[in-house]
Amino acid sequence: MSADDVSTGRPPRPQYGEYATPEEQRARIQRPEVTEALDAGVAPAPAAEPVPASATTPLARGPRWDRILTFGLLVYGLVSTVSTIVQLLDFPNYAESAARILGSQASYTNLSAGYVWGAAAALTYGVGWLVTAVLTWRRLGRGRVAFWVPLVGFVVTATIAAVCVTIALTSDPQFMSGLLAAVPN
């Protein structure tokens, strides 16, 4: 309040912001266009409420059992994928091991086809696991049940890889005749 206000008998003039509501004070501090609008005698548009950071990225979580099962399946799939890739990259040994399991002593001789199709099957397993992991992670991020994604990913990947392995095995007639000789009539 100034000395002139006291001597003239007028009501005291407000100091800067003294009669402003807290909302008006915040609006003038945060938004200069509001200050200009208030100075011009125009009512400012209401300010949008600030959105807290936690509201923009909600922690969508599905059931705990689903997350545990899903991560378990992904870890098991990763270990299985790595060991299968290592075996498939040495395809002749892989084919002969499979023949021994079936009770045959057949030896795999079509090395060029074996290495090419073995590498294709190994690549299929690697890419299949990565795609499955990404799709699973996205689904978990949205809070949806995701345990089935690794299972479906395995079935799709194993089917495609099995086609590659079958092509490699059937490309060696000597190996196939050795396998068929071990089959009882």
QUIRA-V39861 format. One record per residue. N is the residue number from 0. PHI is phi as a letter, one per 30 degrees, with the letter a starting at -180 (* if undefined). Layout:
# QUIRA-V39861
<<N:PHI> <N:PHI>>
This chain:
# QUIRA-V39861
<<0:*> <1:c> <2:d> <3:d> <4:d> <5:d> <6:d> <7:d> <8:i> <9:d> <10:d> <11:d> <12:d> <13:d> <14:d> <15:e> <16:i> <17:d> <18:c> <19:d> <20:d> <21:e> <22:d> <23:d> <24:d> <25:d> <26:d> <27:d> <28:d> <29:d> <30:b> <31:d> <32:d> <33:d> <34:d> <35:d> <36:d> <37:d> <38:d> <39:d> <40:i> <41:c> <42:d> <43:d> <44:d> <45:d> <46:d> <47:d> <48:d> <49:d> <50:c> <51:d> <52:e> <53:d> <54:d> <55:d> <56:b> <57:d> <58:d> <59:d> <60:b> <61:d> <62:d> <63:d> <64:d> <65:d> <66:d> <67:d> <68:d> <69:d> <70:d> <71:d> <72:d> <73:d> <74:d> <75:d> <76:d> <77:d> <78:d> <79:d> <80:d> <81:d> <82:d> <83:d> <84:d> <85:d> <86:d> <87:d> <88:d> <89:c> <90:d> <91:e> <92:d> <93:d> <94:d> <95:d> <96:d> <97:d> <98:d> <99:d> <100:d> <101:d> <102:i> <103:c> <104:c> <105:d> <106:c> <107:d> <108:c> <109:d> <110:d> <111:d> <112:d> <113:d> <114:d> <115:d> <116:d> <117:d> <118:d> <119:d> <120:d> <121:d> <122:d> <123:d> <124:d> <125:d> <126:d> <127:d> <128:d> <129:d> <130:d> <131:d> <132:d> <133:d> <134:d> <135:d> <136:d> <137:d> <138:d> <139:d> <140:d> <141:d> <142:i> <143:c> <144:d> <145:b> <146:d> <147:d> <148:d> <149:d> <150:d> <151:d> <152:e> <153:d> <154:d> <155:d> <156:d> <157:d> <158:d> <159:d> <160:d> <161:d> <162:d> <163:d> <164:d> <165:d> <166:d> <167:d> <168:d> <169:d> <170:d> <171:c> <172:d> <173:d> <174:d> <175:d> <176:d> <177:d> <178:d> <179:d> <180:d> <181:d> <182:d> <183:d> <184:d>>
